[in-house]
Amino acid sequence: MAEAQSSADGVGPVDDSKPSEAEQPTSLVGRIRSINRRAIIFLVTFAFFIVLALTGVFNTSSDVNITRQQAINIALEYAQFEPESADARLVRQGFRLTPVWGVSMSISDPDDQQEFERLNTVEIDAQTGEVLRVSVDDIDAIDESDDG
């Protein structure tokens, strides 16, 4: 004769039977309660990200209408000096990840090629060509103010 299995604590028998169809919840609330908690968390999170995507929060538009060379040409108009070199990098900024060209123009320090004598950076909206920010660093002017 087979012995009945005991539960994990060894006190009573284990009930391996599945609930009958009559015992399974038929209402929507009952069905939702019977779903695994992790599954509910996953579904709610998934739905949240779908809503964000549909509302444009993840609008990582790749519409780059301004080329690298056009961005450099726009930035050169804002240079306070004749740069020896100019370089542009496409980055994404902000919550909506707007494409922005970061253009740096410089004159190297003759004594130390790792340093700059002058540095100018311009941020340009890669979709519209609008200049967002101009930063001018005159290293010589900074050094002279430190001497005083």
C-alpha positions in Angstrom: 0.0 0.0 0.0 1.4 3.4 -1.0 2.0 5.9 1.8 0.6 9.4 1.4 3.3 12.1 1.0 3.7 14.5 3.8 4.0 18.3 3.5 7.2 20.2 3.8 6.8 20.6 7.6 6.0 16.8 7.8 2.7 17.4 9.6 0.0 16.7 7.0 -0.5 15.3 3.5 0.4 17.2 0.4 -2.4 18.2 -1.9 -1.0 17.9 -5.4 -4.4 18.2 -7.1 -5.3 21.1 -9.3 -8.5 23.0 -8.5 -11.4 21.8 -10.4 -13.0 23.9 -13.1 -15.8 24.8 -10.6 -13.2 26.1 -8.2 -11.3 28.3 -10.8 -12.3 32.0 -10.8 -14.7 33.0 -13.5 -14.9 36.7 -12.9 -12.3 39.1 -14.4 -11.1 40.1 -10.9 -10.8 36.5 -9.9 -8.7 35.7 -13.0 -6.4 38.7 -12.4 -5.9 37.6 -8.8 -4.9 34.2 -9.9 -2.2 35.4 -12.3 1.3 35.3 -10.9 2.5 38.5 -9.3 5.6 38.7 -11.5 3.5 38.4 -14.6 1.3 41.3 -13.4 4.4 43.5 -12.8 5.8 42.6 -16.2 2.5 43.4 -18.0 2.1 46.7 -16.2 5.7 47.7 -17.0 5.3 46.6 -20.6 2.1 48.6 -20.9 3.8 51.7 -19.4 6.6 51.6 -21.9 4.2 51.1 -24.8 2.3 54.3 -23.6 5.6 56.2 -23.4 6.6 55.0 -26.9 3.2 56.0 -28.4 3.3 59.4 -26.8 6.7 60.2 -28.3 8.8 60.1 -25.2 11.2 57.7 -26.8 11.3 59.8 -30.0 14.8 59.2 -30.9 14.3 60.8 -34.3 17.2 60.0 -36.6 16.3 62.9 -38.8 19.6 64.5 -39.2 19.1 67.2 -41.8 22.4 69.0 -41.2 25.6 67.2 -42.4 28.8 67.2 -40.4 30.4 69.6 -42.9 27.4 72.0 -42.8 27.7 72.0 -39.0 31.3 72.9 -39.1 30.6 75.7 -41.6 27.9 77.1 -39.3 30.2 76.9 -36.3 33.0 78.7 -38.2 30.7 81.7 -38.4 30.8 81.9 -34.6 34.6 81.4 -34.2 36.4 84.3 -32.5 39.6 83.3 -34.3 40.9 81.4 -37.3 41.0 77.8 -36.1 43.8 75.4 -37.0 41.4 72.4 -36.7 37.7 71.8 -36.5 35.9 68.6 -35.6 32.3 67.7 -35.2 30.6 64.9 -33.3 26.9 63.9 -33.4 25.5 63.4 -29.9 22.0 63.1 -28.5 20.8 65.5 -25.8 17.8 65.8 -23.5 15.0 63.6 -22.5 13.8 63.3 -26.1 17.4 62.6 -27.3 17.5 65.4 -29.8 20.5 65.0 -32.3 23.0 67.8 -31.8 26.3 68.5 -33.5 29.1 69.4 -31.1 31.7 71.3 -33.1 35.0 72.1 -31.6 37.5 74.5 -33.2 41.0 75.1 -31.8 44.5 76.4 -32.0 47.0 74.2 -30.4 49.5 75.5 -27.8 52.9 75.7 -29.6 54.7 74.6 -26.3 52.4 71.7 -25.6 50.4 70.0 -28.4 48.2 68.3 -25.8 46.9 71.8 -24.7 45.0 74.5 -26.6 45.9 78.1 -27.0 42.3 78.8 -28.0 39.2 76.6 -28.0 35.7 77.4 -29.3 32.8 74.9 -29.1 29.4 75.3 -30.8 26.4 73.1 -30.3 24.1 73.0 -33.3 20.7 71.3 -33.6 21.2 68.6 -36.2 17.6 68.8 -37.5 17.2 72.6 -37.9 20.8 74.0 -38.0 19.9 76.3 -35.1 22.9 77.3 -32.9 22.1 76.2 -29.4 25.2 77.2 -27.5 28.5 78.9 -28.1 31.4 78.5 -25.7 34.7 80.4 -26.2 37.7 79.6 -24.1 40.6 81.9 -24.6 43.3 80.1 -22.7 45.8 83.1 -22.9 43.2 85.5 -21.4 42.7 83.0 -18.5 46.4 82.7 -17.9 46.9 86.5 -18.0 44.1 87.0 -15.4 45.8 84.4 -13.1 49.1 86.4 -13.2 47.5 89.6 -11.9 
